[in-house]
Amino acid sequence: MPQSMQEWSAPLAARKVAVTGASGFIGRRLVRALCAAGADVTALMRSRHEAQTMERMGARVVLAGLVPGRALDAALTGQEIVFNLAYDVRVGGAENLAAFDALLAAAARAGAGRIVHASSAVVYDDWPAGRLDEEAPIGAPGGGGYRQAKIAMENRLMEAGFEAAILQPTIVYGPGSALWTDAPMAALRQGPVVLPDPVGQCPAVFVDDVVQAALRAGAAPDLGRERFLITGADQPGWDAFFRGYAGVLGQGEVVLKPLAELEARLGPPPAPSPETASETAPPLAARVSARLRRMLGRRRFEALMTRARALRPARGPVYPNRALLALYAARPAIEIRRAEARLGYVPEFSFQNGLAAIQEQLRETG
């Protein structure tokens, strides 16, 4: 652990903390960092697929799903801080919201004092194109079940009686990120990645900077119920983002096409309709993948999926869908002054540093 981290994470030493989503992309790295800080870590898991990994890091594994019952209550008994990173994108928003409600109720019964909750910058009405700080409006309809579930979770936590740090990261990438590392590299292997011209900027944040923010939130004195936007040290263009991955892979091409041409290709946008967390059900493929992940374990499942994507034959240009096109064309301005002032958060990873870490991980795993 770096000396600087030892200094500001010292308040976590010997503290009893629980982590949900411990086997996930961010969760594994957070568990490792908490153990290194000397915290007494309990990893809540639904199965023992990743249990040995957690135990080798120094965590205690408890099998407890986020459902009401004795197992969850027992897992949280005596815990001072709960780090909630659990969210299953392969099931609907309503199911994730029910799991969150079960966690809040169990944490209240157990007397937990603080919750550090992983949300997302997508909750803001002006995401991804506007100027964002923690006072920006939240709650407009639309954006899908994920966004609406995250909004509902934030609102419920802000109304609860815990000390609460709601972390709102932007585009989180790094080794093990299915969405913002594995998928972009798979797209580059499949064919030229098509981006809009003019191209927008990517508010990328490396996973270890998100972990830093979570640790600082756990250790922060005088915490109320507060939201914190979290982003990285720089904001590369989306073309630089994909070309950076192409450099890591040693293959791949980025093609820019006029934004108006890409918008015309998608056709007129659908009529807006209000969406809530309970109204959006995952497609059949997502439900099947969720079941397979539970059977195989997250890491084995995602490794198999990565290999399967790598074996697909090239199929020509990879065009963005409507949501990605809006993201790739946007130039957001993300303010993190609250995280800097209240948590002492300073992002340590530039995009080039993050790419180097991904490349090193690829070398190690072959």
C-alpha positions as a Markdown table, in Angstrom:
| # | Residue | x | y | z |
|---|---|---|---|---|
| 1 | Met | 0.0 | 0.0 | 0.0 |
| 2 | Pro | 1.4 | 3.5 | -0.9 |
| 3 | Gln | 2.4 | 5.6 | 2.1 |
| 4 | Ser | -0.2 | 8.3 | 1.2 |
| 5 | Met | -2.9 | 5.7 | 1.3 |
| 6 | Gln | -1.7 | 4.4 | 4.7 |
| 7 | Glu | -2.0 | 7.8 | 6.1 |
| 8 | Trp | -5.6 | 8.6 | 5.1 |
| 9 | Ser | -7.0 | 5.1 | 5.4 |
| 10 | Ala | -5.6 | 4.6 | 8.9 |
| 11 | Pro | -9.1 | 5.3 | 10.5 |
| 12 | Leu | -10.3 | 2.1 | 8.8 |
| 13 | Ala | -7.8 | -0.1 | 10.7 |
| 14 | Ala | -9.6 | -2.7 | 12.8 |
| 15 | Arg | -13.0 | -1.2 | 11.8 |
| 16 | Lys | -15.7 | -3.9 | 11.1 |
| 17 | Val | -16.9 | -3.4 | 7.5 |
| 18 | Ala | -19.1 | -5.4 | 5.2 |
| 19 | Val | -18.9 | -5.4 | 1.4 |
| 20 | Thr | -21.7 | -6.4 | -1.0 |
| 21 | Gly | -20.8 | -7.1 | -4.6 |
| 22 | Ala | -17.4 | -8.2 | -3.3 |
| 23 | Ser | -16.7 | -10.5 | -6.2 |
| 24 | Gly | -17.5 | -7.8 | -8.8 |
| 25 | Phe | -15.3 | -5.6 | -10.9 |
| 26 | Ile | -14.9 | -2.9 | -8.3 |
| 27 | Gly | -15.7 | -5.0 | -5.3 |
| 28 | Arg | -12.6 | -7.3 | -5.6 |
| 29 | Arg | -10.3 | -4.4 | -5.7 |
| 30 | Leu | -12.1 | -2.7 | -2.8 |
| 31 | Val | -11.9 | -5.8 | -0.6 |
| 32 | Arg | -8.1 | -6.0 | -1.3 |
| 33 | Ala | -7.6 | -2.4 | -0.4 |
| 34 | Leu | -9.7 | -2.6 | 2.8 |
| 35 | Cys | -7.8 | -5.7 | 4.0 |
| 36 | Ala | -4.5 | -3.9 | 3.2 |
| 37 | Ala | -5.8 | -0.9 | 5.3 |
| 38 | Gly | -6.2 | -3.3 | 8.3 |
| 39 | Ala | -10.0 | -3.3 | 8.3 |
| 40 | Asp | -12.0 | -6.3 | 9.6 |
| 41 | Val | -13.7 | -7.2 | 6.3 |
| 42 | Thr | -16.7 | -9.4 | 5.7 |
| 43 | Ala | -17.5 | -10.2 | 2.1 |
| 44 | Leu | -21.2 | -10.9 | 1.5 |
| 45 | Met | -21.6 | -13.5 | -1.3 |
| 46 | Arg | -24.4 | -15.5 | -2.8 |
| 47 | Ser | -22.1 | -18.6 | -3.4 |
| 48 | Arg | -18.6 | -19.8 | -2.7 |
| 49 | His | -17.4 | -19.4 | -6.3 |
| 50 | Glu | -15.0 | -16.5 | -5.4 |
| 51 | Ala | -14.7 | -17.3 | -1.7 |
| 52 | Gln | -11.1 | -18.5 | -1.8 |
| 53 | Thr | -10.1 | -15.4 | -3.6 |
| 54 | Met | -11.7 | -13.2 | -0.9 |
| 55 | Glu | -10.2 | -15.3 | 1.9 |
| 56 | Arg | -6.7 | -15.1 | 0.4 |
| 57 | Met | -7.0 | -11.3 | 0.6 |
| 58 | Gly | -7.9 | -11.6 | 4.3 |
| 59 | Ala | -11.6 | -11.2 | 4.2 |
| 60 | Arg | -14.2 | -13.3 | 6.0 |
| 61 | Val | -16.8 | -14.8 | 3.6 |
| 62 | Val | -20.4 | -15.0 | 4.6 |
| 63 | Leu | -23.0 | -16.6 | 2.3 |
| 64 | Ala | -25.9 | -14.1 | 2.4 |
| 65 | Gly | -28.0 | -12.9 | -0.5 |
| 66 | Leu | -29.6 | -9.5 | -0.4 |
| 67 | Val | -33.0 | -10.9 | 0.7 |
| 68 | Pro | -34.8 | -10.5 | 4.0 |
| 69 | Gly | -33.9 | -13.2 | 6.4 |
| 70 | Arg | -31.6 | -14.4 | 9.2 |
| 71 | Ala | -28.6 | -14.8 | 7.0 |
| 72 | Leu | -28.4 | -11.2 | 6.0 |
| 73 | Asp | -29.2 | -9.9 | 9.5 |
| 74 | Ala | -26.4 | -12.1 | 10.9 |
| 75 | Ala | -23.9 | -11.0 | 8.3 |
| 76 | Leu | -24.5 | -7.3 | 9.2 |
| 77 | Thr | -24.6 | -7.7 | 12.9 |
| 78 | Gly | -21.8 | -5.7 | 14.5 |
| 79 | Gln | -20.7 | -4.1 | 11.2 |
| 80 | Glu | -19.8 | -0.4 | 11.5 |
| 81 | Ile | -19.6 | 0.4 | 7.8 |
| 82 | Val | -21.4 | -1.2 | 4.8 |
| 83 | Phe | -19.9 | -0.7 | 1.4 |
| 84 | Asn | -22.7 | -1.5 | -1.1 |
| 85 | Leu | -21.4 | -2.3 | -4.6 |
| 86 | Ala | -24.1 | -4.8 | -5.4 |
| 87 | Tyr | -26.0 | -4.3 | -8.7 |
| 88 | Asp | -26.9 | -7.1 | -11.1 |
| 89 | Val | -27.3 | -5.6 | -14.6 |
| 90 | Arg | -28.6 | -9.0 | -15.9 |
| 91 | Val | -31.9 | -8.7 | -13.9 |
| 92 | Gly | -34.4 | -5.9 | -13.8 |
| 93 | Gly | -34.3 | -2.7 | -11.9 |
| 94 | Ala | -37.2 | -3.8 | -9.6 |
| 95 | Glu | -35.2 | -6.9 | -8.4 |
| 96 | Asn | -32.1 | -4.7 | -7.7 |
| 97 | Leu | -34.3 | -2.2 | -5.8 |
| 98 | Ala | -35.8 | -5.0 | -3.7 |
| 99 | Ala | -32.3 | -6.2 | -2.8 |
| 100 | Phe | -31.3 | -2.7 | -1.8 |
| 101 | Asp | -34.4 | -2.3 | 0.4 |
| 102 | Ala | -33.5 | -5.6 | 2.1 |
| 103 | Leu | -30.0 | -4.4 | 2.7 |
| 104 | Leu | -31.1 | -1.0 | 4.2 |
| 105 | Ala | -33.6 | -2.8 | 6.5 |
| 106 | Ala | -31.0 | -5.3 | 7.7 |
| 107 | Ala | -28.4 | -2.6 | 8.2 |
| 108 | Ala | -30.8 | -0.6 | 10.3 |
| 109 | Arg | -31.7 | -3.6 | 12.4 |
| 110 | Ala | -28.0 | -4.4 | 12.9 |
| 111 | Gly | -27.1 | -0.9 | 13.9 |
| 112 | Ala | -24.7 | -0.1 | 11.1 |
| 113 | Gly | -23.7 | 3.5 | 11.3 |
| 114 | Arg | -22.5 | 4.3 | 7.8 |
| 115 | Ile | -23.2 | 3.2 | 4.2 |
| 116 | Val | -20.9 | 3.9 | 1.3 |
| 117 | His | -23.1 | 3.3 | -1.8 |
| 118 | Ala | -22.0 | 3.0 | -5.4 |
| 119 | Ser | -24.4 | 4.9 | -7.6 |
| 120 | Ser | -23.7 | 6.4 | -11.0 |
| 121 | Ala | -23.4 | 9.8 | -12.7 |
| 122 | Val | -26.3 | 8.6 | -15.0 |
| 123 | Val | -28.8 | 9.7 | -12.4 |
| 124 | Tyr | -28.4 | 13.3 | -13.4 |
| 125 | Asp | -30.9 | 14.7 | -15.8 |
| 126 | Asp | -28.2 | 16.5 | -17.8 |
| 127 | Trp | -26.0 | 13.3 | -18.3 |
| 128 | Pro | -24.1 | 12.9 | -20.5 |
| 129 | Ala | -23.9 | 16.3 | -22.2 |
| 130 | Gly | -24.2 | 18.9 | -19.5 |
| 131 | Arg | -22.2 | 20.5 | -16.7 |
| 132 | Leu | -22.6 | 18.4 | -13.7 |
| 133 | Asp | -22.1 | 18.9 | -10.0 |
| 134 | Glu | -24.0 | 17.5 | -7.0 |
| 135 | Glu | -26.6 | 20.3 | -7.1 |
| 136 | Ala | -27.7 | 19.4 | -10.7 |
| 137 | Pro | -31.3 | 18.1 | -11.1 |
| 138 | Ile | -32.0 | 14.4 | -10.6 |
| 139 | Gly | -35.3 | 12.6 | -11.3 |
| 140 | Ala | -36.4 | 13.2 | -14.8 |
| 141 | Pro | -38.2 | 10.2 | -16.4 |
| 142 | Gly | -36.4 | 8.0 | -18.9 |
| 143 | Gly | -33.0 | 6.6 | -19.2 |
| 144 | Gly | -34.0 | 3.0 | -18.6 |
| 145 | Gly | -34.6 | 0.8 | -15.6 |
| 146 | Tyr | -30.9 | 1.0 | -14.4 |
| 147 | Arg | -31.0 | 4.8 | -14.1 |
| 148 | Gln | -34.4 | 4.8 | -12.4 |
| 149 | Ala | -33.3 | 2.1 | -10.0 |
| 150 | Lys | -30.2 | 4.1 | -9.1 |
| 151 | Ile | -32.3 | 7.2 | -8.6 |
| 152 | Ala | -34.7 | 5.4 | -6.3 |
| 153 | Met | -31.8 | 3.9 | -4.3 |
| 154 | Glu | -30.2 | 7.3 | -3.8 |
| 155 | Asn | -33.5 | 8.8 | -2.6 |
| 156 | Arg | -34.1 | 6.1 | -0.1 |
| 157 | Leu | -30.6 | 6.3 | 1.3 |
| 158 | Met | -30.8 | 10.0 | 1.6 |
| 159 | Glu | -34.0 | 9.6 | 3.6 |
| 160 | Ala | -32.6 | 6.9 | 5.9 |
| 161 | Gly | -30.9 | 7.4 | 9.2 |
| 162 | Phe | -27.4 | 6.4 | 8.3 |
| 163 | Glu | -24.3 | 8.4 | 7.6 |
| 164 | Ala | -24.2 | 8.0 | 3.9 |
| 165 | Ala | -21.7 | 8.6 | 1.1 |
| 166 | Ile | -23.3 | 8.2 | -2.3 |
| 167 | Leu | -20.5 | 7.8 | -4.9 |
| 168 | Gln | -21.4 | 8.8 | -8.5 |
| 169 | Pro | -18.6 | 7.6 | -10.8 |
| 170 | Thr | -18.7 | 8.4 | -14.5 |
| 171 | Ile | -17.2 | 5.9 | -17.0 |
| 172 | Val | -15.4 | 3.3 | -14.9 |
| 173 | Tyr | -12.9 | 1.2 | -16.8 |
| 174 | Gly | -10.0 | -1.1 | -15.9 |
| 175 | Pro | -9.1 | -4.7 | -15.8 |
| 176 | Gly | -12.3 | -6.8 | -15.4 |
| 177 | Ser | -14.7 | -4.1 | -16.6 |
| 178 | Ala | -17.1 | -5.9 | -18.9 |
| 179 | Leu | -18.8 | -2.7 | -20.1 |
| 180 | Trp | -15.9 | -0.2 | -20.6 |
| 181 | Thr | -12.8 | -2.4 | -21.2 |
| 182 | Asp | -13.9 | -5.9 | -22.4 |
| 183 | Ala | -16.7 | -4.7 | -24.7 |
| 184 | Pro | -14.7 | -1.9 | -26.4 |
| 185 | Met | -11.8 | -4.3 | -27.1 |
| 186 | Ala | -14.3 | -6.9 | -28.4 |
| 187 | Ala | -15.7 | -4.2 | -30.8 |
| 188 | Leu | -12.3 | -3.3 | -32.1 |
| 189 | Arg | -11.6 | -7.0 | -32.8 |
| 190 | Gln | -14.9 | -7.3 | -34.7 |
| 191 | Gly | -14.4 | -4.5 | -37.1 |
| 192 | Pro | -13.8 | -0.7 | -37.4 |
| 193 | Val | -15.5 | 1.1 | -34.5 |
| 194 | Val | -17.6 | 4.0 | -35.9 |
| 195 | Leu | -17.7 | 7.2 | -33.9 |
| 196 | Pro | -19.4 | 10.6 | -34.6 |
| 197 | Asp | -17.7 | 13.6 | -36.1 |
| 198 | Pro | -17.4 | 15.8 | -34.1 |
| 199 | Val | -16.4 | 13.3 | -31.5 |
| 200 | Gly | -17.2 | 13.9 | -27.8 |
| 201 | Gln | -15.0 | 13.4 | -24.7 |
| 202 | Cys | -15.0 | 10.4 | -22.4 |
| 203 | Pro | -15.2 | 11.2 | -18.7 |
| 204 | Ala | -13.2 | 8.1 | -17.9 |
| 205 | Val | -12.3 | 7.1 | -14.3 |
| 206 | Phe | -9.9 | 4.2 | -13.6 |
| 207 | Val | -11.3 | 1.6 | -11.2 |
| 208 | Asp | -8.6 | 2.2 | -8.6 |
| 209 | Asp | -9.6 | 5.8 | -8.3 |
| 210 | Val | -13.2 | 4.7 | -7.5 |
| 211 | Val | -11.7 | 2.4 | -4.8 |
| 212 | Gln | -9.8 | 5.4 | -3.5 |
| 213 | Ala | -13.0 | 7.4 | -3.2 |
| 214 | Ala | -14.8 | 4.6 | -1.5 |
| 215 | Leu | -12.0 | 4.2 | 1.1 |
| 216 | Arg | -11.9 | 7.9 | 1.7 |
| 217 | Ala | -15.7 | 7.9 | 2.2 |
| 218 | Gly | -15.4 | 5.1 | 4.7 |
| 219 | Ala | -12.7 | 7.0 | 6.7 |
| 220 | Ala | -14.2 | 10.5 | 6.4 |
| 221 | Pro | -15.1 | 12.3 | 9.7 |
| 222 | Asp | -18.3 | 14.2 | 10.2 |
| 223 | Leu | -20.1 | 12.5 | 7.2 |
| 224 | Gly | -23.7 | 13.4 | 6.8 |
| 225 | Arg | -25.8 | 12.2 | 3.9 |
| 226 | Glu | -23.9 | 13.4 | 0.9 |
| 227 | Arg | -23.5 | 12.8 | -2.9 |
| 228 | Phe | -20.0 | 12.8 | -4.5 |
| 229 | Leu | -19.3 | 12.9 | -8.3 |
| 230 | Ile | -16.2 | 10.9 | -9.1 |
| 231 | Thr | -14.3 | 11.1 | -12.3 |
| 232 | Gly | -10.7 | 10.7 | -13.5 |
| 233 | Ala | -7.6 | 12.8 | -14.0 |
| 234 | Asp | -8.3 | 13.6 | -17.6 |
| 235 | Gln | -11.0 | 13.3 | -20.2 |
| 236 | Pro | -9.8 | 11.8 | -23.5 |
| 237 | Gly | -11.8 | 12.1 | -26.7 |
| 238 | Trp | -13.8 | 8.9 | -27.4 |
| 239 | Asp | -11.6 | 8.4 | -30.5 |
| 240 | Ala | -8.5 | 8.5 | -28.2 |
| 241 | Phe | -10.3 | 6.1 | -25.8 |
| 242 | Phe | -10.8 | 3.5 | -28.5 |
| 243 | Arg | -7.5 | 4.0 | -30.2 |
| 244 | Gly | -5.8 | 3.6 | -26.8 |
| 245 | Tyr | -7.4 | 0.1 | -26.5 |
| 246 | Ala | -6.4 | -0.6 | -30.1 |
| 247 | Gly | -2.8 | 0.1 | -29.0 |
| 248 | Val | -3.1 | -2.3 | -26.1 |
| 249 | Leu | -4.6 | -5.0 | -28.4 |
| 250 | Gly | -2.2 | -4.4 | -31.3 |
| 251 | Gln | -5.3 | -4.3 | -33.6 |
| 252 | Gly | -8.4 | -2.3 | -34.3 |
| 253 | Glu | -9.5 | 0.8 | -36.2 |
| 254 | Val | -11.6 | 3.8 | -35.4 |
| 255 | Val | -13.6 | 5.5 | -38.2 |
| 256 | Leu | -15.3 | 8.9 | -37.8 |
| 257 | Lys | -18.5 | 9.7 | -39.6 |
| 258 | Pro | -20.6 | 12.8 | -39.6 |
| 259 | Leu | -22.9 | 12.9 | -36.6 |
| 260 | Ala | -25.9 | 13.8 | -38.7 |
| 261 | Glu | -25.3 | 10.7 | -40.9 |
| 262 | Leu | -25.2 | 8.4 | -37.9 |
| 263 | Glu | -28.4 | 10.0 | -36.5 |
| 264 | Ala | -30.1 | 9.5 | -39.9 |
| 265 | Arg | -29.0 | 5.9 | -39.9 |
| 266 | Leu | -30.8 | 5.3 | -36.6 |
| 267 | Gly | -34.0 | 6.9 | -37.8 |
| 268 | Pro | -36.4 | 9.0 | -35.8 |
| 269 | Pro | -36.2 | 8.6 | -32.0 |
| 270 | Pro | -39.0 | 6.6 | -30.3 |
| 271 | Ala | -41.7 | 8.5 | -28.6 |
| 272 | Pro | -40.7 | 9.2 | -25.0 |
| 273 | Ser | -42.4 | 7.2 | -22.3 |
| 274 | Pro | -42.0 | 7.3 | -18.5 |
| 275 | Glu | -39.9 | 4.5 | -17.1 |
| 276 | Thr | -39.5 | 3.3 | -13.6 |
| 277 | Ala | -37.3 | 0.7 | -12.0 |
| 278 | Ser | -40.2 | -1.7 | -11.9 |
| 279 | Glu | -41.2 | -1.3 | -15.6 |
| 280 | Thr | -38.0 | -2.5 | -17.3 |
| 281 | Ala | -37.5 | -6.3 | -17.4 |
| 282 | Pro | -34.2 | -7.7 | -18.8 |
| 283 | Pro | -34.3 | -9.6 | -22.1 |
| 284 | Leu | -34.2 | -13.3 | -22.3 |
| 285 | Ala | -30.5 | -13.4 | -23.1 |
| 286 | Ala | -29.7 | -11.3 | -20.0 |
| 287 | Arg | -31.7 | -13.6 | -17.8 |
| 288 | Val | -29.9 | -16.7 | -19.2 |
| 289 | Ser | -26.5 | -15.1 | -18.7 |
| 290 | Ala | -27.5 | -14.2 | -15.1 |
| 291 | Arg | -28.3 | -17.9 | -14.4 |
| 292 | Leu | -25.0 | -19.1 | -16.1 |
| 293 | Arg | -23.0 | -16.5 | -14.0 |
| 294 | Arg | -24.6 | -17.8 | -10.8 |
| 295 | Met | -23.7 | -21.4 | -11.8 |
| 296 | Leu | -20.1 | -20.8 | -13.0 |
| 297 | Gly | -19.1 | -17.8 | -10.9 |
| 298 | Arg | -18.6 | -14.3 | -12.1 |
| 299 | Arg | -14.9 | -14.6 | -13.1 |
| 300 | Arg | -15.2 | -17.9 | -14.9 |
| 301 | Phe | -18.3 | -16.8 | -16.7 |
| 302 | Glu | -16.8 | -13.5 | -17.9 |
| 303 | Ala | -13.5 | -15.2 | -18.9 |
| 304 | Leu | -15.5 | -17.6 | -21.1 |
| 305 | Met | -17.5 | -14.7 | -22.6 |
| 306 | Thr | -14.3 | -12.7 | -23.3 |
| 307 | Arg | -12.8 | -15.8 | -25.1 |
| 308 | Ala | -16.0 | -16.3 | -27.1 |
| 309 | Arg | -16.0 | -12.7 | -28.2 |
| 310 | Ala | -12.4 | -12.9 | -29.3 |
| 311 | Leu | -13.2 | -15.9 | -31.5 |
| 312 | Arg | -16.0 | -14.2 | -33.4 |
| 313 | Pro | -15.2 | -13.5 | -37.0 |
| 314 | Ala | -14.9 | -9.9 | -38.1 |
| 315 | Arg | -18.3 | -8.6 | -39.2 |
| 316 | Gly | -17.6 | -5.1 | -40.5 |
| 317 | Pro | -18.2 | -1.7 | -38.9 |
| 318 | Val | -19.5 | -1.5 | -35.4 |
| 319 | Tyr | -22.0 | 1.3 | -35.2 |
| 320 | Pro | -23.2 | 2.8 | -31.9 |
| 321 | Asn | -26.8 | 2.5 | -30.9 |
| 322 | Arg | -28.8 | 5.6 | -29.9 |
| 323 | Ala | -27.7 | 5.8 | -26.3 |
| 324 | Leu | -24.0 | 5.2 | -27.2 |
| 325 | Leu | -24.2 | 7.8 | -30.0 |
| 326 | Ala | -25.4 | 10.4 | -27.5 |
| 327 | Leu | -22.6 | 9.5 | -25.2 |
| 328 | Tyr | -19.9 | 9.5 | -27.9 |
| 329 | Ala | -21.0 | 12.9 | -29.1 |
| 330 | Ala | -21.3 | 14.6 | -25.6 |
| 331 | Arg | -18.7 | 16.8 | -24.0 |
| 332 | Pro | -19.6 | 16.8 | -20.3 |
| 333 | Ala | -18.1 | 19.0 | -17.7 |
| 334 | Ile | -17.8 | 17.1 | -14.4 |
| 335 | Glu | -17.2 | 19.0 | -11.2 |
| 336 | Ile | -15.6 | 17.0 | -8.4 |
| 337 | Arg | -14.9 | 19.8 | -6.0 |
| 338 | Arg | -17.1 | 18.3 | -3.3 |
| 339 | Ala | -15.2 | 15.0 | -3.4 |
| 340 | Glu | -11.9 | 16.9 | -3.3 |
| 341 | Ala | -13.0 | 19.1 | -0.4 |
| 342 | Arg | -14.9 | 16.7 | 1.8 |
| 343 | Leu | -13.1 | 13.4 | 1.0 |
| 344 | Gly | -9.7 | 14.6 | -0.1 |
| 345 | Tyr | -10.2 | 12.7 | -3.3 |
| 346 | Val | -7.6 | 13.4 | -6.0 |
| 347 | Pro | -7.7 | 11.1 | -9.1 |
| 348 | Glu | -4.3 | 9.4 | -9.5 |
| 349 | Phe | -4.7 | 7.7 | -12.9 |
| 350 | Ser | -4.5 | 9.4 | -16.2 |
| 351 | Phe | -6.0 | 7.5 | -19.1 |
| 352 | Gln | -2.5 | 6.5 | -20.2 |
| 353 | Asn | -1.7 | 5.2 | -16.8 |
| 354 | Gly | -4.9 | 3.2 | -16.8 |
| 355 | Leu | -4.2 | 1.7 | -20.2 |
| 356 | Ala | -0.7 | 0.6 | -18.9 |
| 357 | Ala | -2.4 | -1.2 | -16.0 |
| 358 | Ile | -4.8 | -2.9 | -18.3 |
| 359 | Gln | -1.9 | -4.0 | -20.6 |
| 360 | Glu | 0.0 | -5.4 | -17.6 |
| 361 | Gln | -3.0 | -7.3 | -16.5 |
| 362 | Leu | -3.4 | -8.8 | -20.1 |
| 363 | Arg | 0.2 | -9.9 | -20.0 |
| 364 | Glu | -0.2 | -11.6 | -16.6 |
| 365 | Thr | -3.4 | -13.5 | -17.7 |
| 366 | Gly | -2.1 | -14.4 | -21.1 |
